[in-house]
Amino acid sequence: MLQFFDTPTMLFRHHSWANLRLLAFCAFLTREQWAVSLLGGYGSLQETWQHIVLAEQSYFSRISTGQPLGRRSDGLALTQREMAESLARTGAGLIEWASRVQPHDSVAIDWDGVERNVPKTLLLTQAINHATEHRAQIMALLTQLGQEPPELDGWAFFDEYSAREGG
């Protein structure tokens, strides 16, 4: 069981678990609730989830291939199923890459019109930070809707994993 909690993969296991747990909780909300926004938040629940998913796809693409993500050209919003599948895929990918990225690994990124070499470790950090910030907005939005959001902290993660593994 302790190998599951190795650093740095443990951070990304928690990250993936929190994304998927919160999205699964949101799956039971109505269409109207998915359209609600939070003052000071990113946008509607749908827009915030789409933003989280597309950003994680982008971070993962840069980390794994060094290339920017090709965006969907149809302009359609992702379905909840597509979001869950994507988060499962990129979550697993980030877990894998977290232990492979070396401090000197970098990727060229157009940063406000200037190409800069950015450490992949920064992209890993940003993937966690970005999703955490927006998950907090989603949880505030859920509270605004009268829903009690699920616990997403490290203790809840540990308790769920321990119960599943019999530890």
C-alpha positions in Angstrom: 0.0 0.0 0.0 2.8 2.5 0.8 4.1 2.3 -2.8 0.8 3.8 -3.9 1.7 6.9 -1.9 5.2 7.4 -3.3 6.1 11.0 -4.1 5.7 12.5 -6.7 3.1 10.1 -8.1 0.9 10.4 -5.0 0.2 14.1 -5.7 -1.0 13.2 -9.2 -3.0 10.2 -7.9 -4.8 12.5 -5.6 -5.2 15.1 -8.4 -6.8 12.6 -10.7 -9.0 11.1 -8.0 -10.2 14.6 -7.0 -11.1 15.6 -10.6 -13.0 12.3 -11.2 -14.7 12.3 -7.8 -16.0 15.8 -8.2 -17.1 15.3 -11.8 -19.0 12.2 -10.9 -20.7 14.1 -8.1 -21.7 16.8 -10.7 -23.1 14.2 -13.1 -26.3 14.1 -11.0 -27.0 17.8 -11.4 -29.7 19.1 -13.8 -29.0 20.8 -17.0 -30.1 24.1 -15.4 -27.6 23.6 -12.6 -24.8 23.0 -15.1 -25.6 26.4 -16.6 -25.3 28.3 -13.3 -22.3 30.5 -12.7 -20.5 31.7 -9.6 -19.6 35.4 -9.1 -15.9 35.6 -9.3 -15.6 32.1 -10.8 -14.5 31.0 -14.3 -18.0 30.7 -15.7 -20.9 28.2 -15.6 -20.3 24.8 -14.2 -20.2 23.4 -17.7 -17.7 26.1 -18.8 -15.5 25.6 -15.8 -15.3 21.8 -16.2 -14.6 22.2 -19.9 -11.8 24.6 -19.0 -10.3 22.2 -16.5 -10.4 19.3 -19.0 -9.0 21.2 -22.0 -6.2 22.8 -19.9 -5.2 19.4 -18.5 -5.2 18.0 -22.1 -2.9 20.9 -23.0 -0.5 20.5 -20.1 -0.3 16.7 -20.7 0.3 17.2 -24.4 3.2 19.6 -23.7 4.7 17.3 -21.1 4.3 14.1 -23.1 5.0 15.3 -26.6 6.4 18.8 -26.3 3.7 20.0 -28.7 0.7 22.2 -28.2 -2.6 20.6 -28.1 -4.7 20.6 -31.3 -8.1 22.0 -30.4 -11.4 20.6 -31.5 -12.6 22.5 -34.6 -16.3 21.9 -34.2 -16.6 24.3 -31.2 -19.0 21.9 -29.4 -18.9 21.5 -25.6 -17.5 18.3 -24.3 -20.1 15.9 -22.9 -19.8 14.7 -19.3 -18.7 11.3 -20.5 -16.0 12.9 -22.8 -14.8 14.9 -19.9 -14.6 11.9 -17.6 -12.8 9.8 -20.2 -10.3 12.7 -20.9 -9.6 13.3 -17.2 -9.1 9.5 -16.6 -6.7 9.5 -19.6 -4.7 12.6 -18.7 -4.8 11.8 -15.0 -3.1 8.5 -15.7 -0.7 10.1 -18.0 0.3 12.7 -15.5 0.8 10.0 -12.9 3.1 8.2 -15.3 5.0 11.3 -16.3 5.4 12.7 -12.8 8.1 10.2 -12.1 9.8 10.5 -15.5 10.2 14.2 -15.8 13.7 15.4 -14.9 14.6 18.9 -13.6 16.3 19.8 -16.9 13.4 18.7 -19.1 11.8 21.7 -20.8 9.5 22.6 -23.6 9.3 25.6 -25.9 6.1 27.6 -25.3 4.9 30.8 -27.0 4.6 33.0 -23.9 2.8 36.2 -24.9 4.5 36.2 -28.3 7.9 35.2 -27.0 9.1 31.7 -27.3 10.4 30.5 -23.9 11.8 27.3 -22.6 9.6 26.2 -19.7 10.6 23.4 -17.3 8.2 20.5 -17.6 8.2 20.4 -13.8 6.5 23.8 -13.9 3.8 22.4 -16.2 3.3 19.5 -13.7 2.9 22.0 -10.9 0.5 24.1 -13.0 -1.7 21.1 -13.8 -2.3 20.5 -10.1 -2.6 24.2 -9.2 -4.9 25.1 -12.0 -7.4 22.2 -11.4 -7.3 22.8 -7.6 -8.3 26.4 -8.1 -11.1 25.6 -10.4 -12.3 22.7 -8.3 -12.6 25.1 -5.4 -14.8 27.3 -7.6 -17.0 24.3 -8.5 -17.3 23.4 -4.9 -18.4 26.9 -4.0 -20.9 26.8 -6.9 -22.3 23.5 -5.6 -22.7 25.1 -2.2 -24.5 28.0 -3.8 -26.9 25.4 -5.4 -27.6 23.9 -1.9 -25.4 20.8 -2.6 -22.8 19.6 -0.1 -19.7 18.9 -2.3 -17.7 15.8 -1.6 -14.6 15.9 0.5 -11.5 16.1 -1.8 -8.7 16.6 0.7 -5.8 14.2 1.2 -7.5 12.6 4.2 -10.6 11.7 2.2 -8.3 10.3 -0.5 -6.4 8.2 2.0 -9.5 6.9 3.7 -11.1 5.9 0.4 -8.0 4.2 -0.8 -7.3 2.5 2.5 -10.9 1.2 2.6 -10.6 -0.2 -0.9 -7.3 -1.9 -0.2 -8.4 -3.2 3.2 -5.8 -1.1 5.1 
